[in-house]
Amino acid sequence: MCGIIGYIGERPACEVIVRGLKRLEYRGYDSAGIVTEENGELFIRKGAGRIDELTGKLGFLEMPGKRGIGHTRWATHGVPNDINAHPQRDCTGKIALVHNGIIENFAEIKEELLSKGHRFESDTDTEVIAHLIEEELKSSESFEEAMRRALLRLKGSFALGIIYTGEPDRLYFVRNESPLVLGIGDGENFAASDVPAFLEYTNRAIFLDDREYAVVTKDSYVVKNLDTGETVEKPIHEIEWTLEMAEKAGFPHFMLKEIYEQPRAIRDAIHGNADVIRTVAEEIAKYEKIFIVAMGTSYHAGLVGKYLFQRLAKRVPVVEDASEFRYEFDDLVDEDSLVIAITQSGETADTLAAMKLAKRKGAKVLAIVNVVGSMATRIADLTLYTHAGPEIGVAATKTYTTQLTVLTMLAIELARVLGTADESYLNALEEGLNAIPELVESVLKHDESLRELAESLVDRRDFFYIGRGISVPTALEGALKLKEISYIHAEGLSAGELKHGPLALLEDGVPVVAIAPSGRTFDKMVGNMEESRARGAFVISLGDRGELKRLSDVLIEMPETDELLTPILYAVPLQLIAYHLAVLRGNDPDKPRNLAKSVTVE
Ligand code: G6P
């Protein structure tokens, strides 16, 4: 996730852009850059670092011109450094652009452009777009046509801001699967990834839809469909948010916003790994001995990974809490081992220590990480990114479901390489995964009824979360979310374990959350729910089968999907239940007491 802000009008563009970038910093903050134009010349200043620091160091506020575009970056391709920061430009230096998203087929286009003599400065997928437009311009009647032709070749997600010296009065903005909003002013216009970037100047906004672009001058704008080139009529929305509300895109907390971002985040995780997953799967297929190490929510992702690897690739990984792995496995890990480290931040002390131990012992280390360039990526031999964008709420939400997405892709591809599962089943599973973002959207519609459910449970002191098979980690994660932010005691366990102790704790009204999707163990779950109800428990079930109604006090109806994909989908209502309980109990879910986003000490 990155932030884009564009301005065209009568003010010094750099001032509007720097203020906008500050407001977008929550979308990414590893590097930033600005392009402005005056008298047919582009001025570009950019670098790695935070906006405030760069503003002083690079003199952002001294840049000339009344039109320009800025970008704050959260790296996806290429480490965060001065060269990879946006804007990126073409060979002639006449076209400059900024990008939020991931171009899946950039490698193939780059190769083609290299063979045509284009010279690249950066490692980014973004730079390819500038050169592709330059190339198309050679055979196009107008810049707009060249831009459209280039963009039609791109696969992936992209919001773009584009400036061209050949057209002194305009800017172009494009949206496809990454957000972009126009701000309509008086004799000036704006565009940004998000409303807060321009809200102090105008509250009139036009939300671009996917595959639309806008041609914006200081006094006019026109929105067109990218595929047909036809003009699209767009309504102007009057935004009533305060600036503070707007930073959270109207959500009261970052956590809720991040929960709602999951469809987009999962899509980006799929797009962002589509090209690389095969190579990684081929590499890890060589290892029979697999360890997965992680902490907290990432550890739960690791447990889901274990089920996926077992079912699909017939490999049985050992999943260890990284703090235990360091001391218990040092003489078991060796050069025949693969260690998969899962860490959102890439900075968790115990996970890093486990990775270093694995490296010392000669093991191959694969990291699944959200933060590009973090320590974990520097230790690992191979890295897969989750592409969730910055997560500000302490409790992991979108980083968890994107970790699961990447692990699912990896298990599917590994099964292909090893020939351990039926190809038609793997294809169907892959299709199922591609449909998950949409299903998550439908699950988010339960939000209000989950809030009402939370209201009825606000005074309960203990919760139990139960599941079987691949739903065991979902139960653990549901309980962890509740503990972390609502401070209610919760236990997650395999439903089979219920009878071996916890059943003694069930009495009237104790909530039991049963994760009960269709699948191998559905019937067994039915038995566990019946025994819980017989002890007076208040059973809340999550599932896709009608008979659950009879067995539950409350049924959260879930869309049907393959059992192996349910951990991604079923995490969402559990996050929402925890969130609402936290808020109803007067807690700040973004900053739970005693907890930190990254635990950098042992
Ligand atoms: C902390 C956070 C959790 C996170 C865990 C692991 O406990 O509060 O949300 O799951 O660290 O963090 P990592 O960055 O390694 O995934």
Boltz pocket constraint, residues with backbone or C-beta under 6 A from the ligand:
constraints:
  - pocket:
      binder: B
      contacts: [[A, 295], [A, 296], [A, 297], [A, 298], [A, 342], [A, 343], [A, 344], [A, 345], [A, 346], [A, 347], [A, 348], [A, 351], [A, 394], [A, 395], [A, 396], [A, 595], [A, 596], [A, 597], [A, 598], [A, 599]]
      max_distance: 6.0
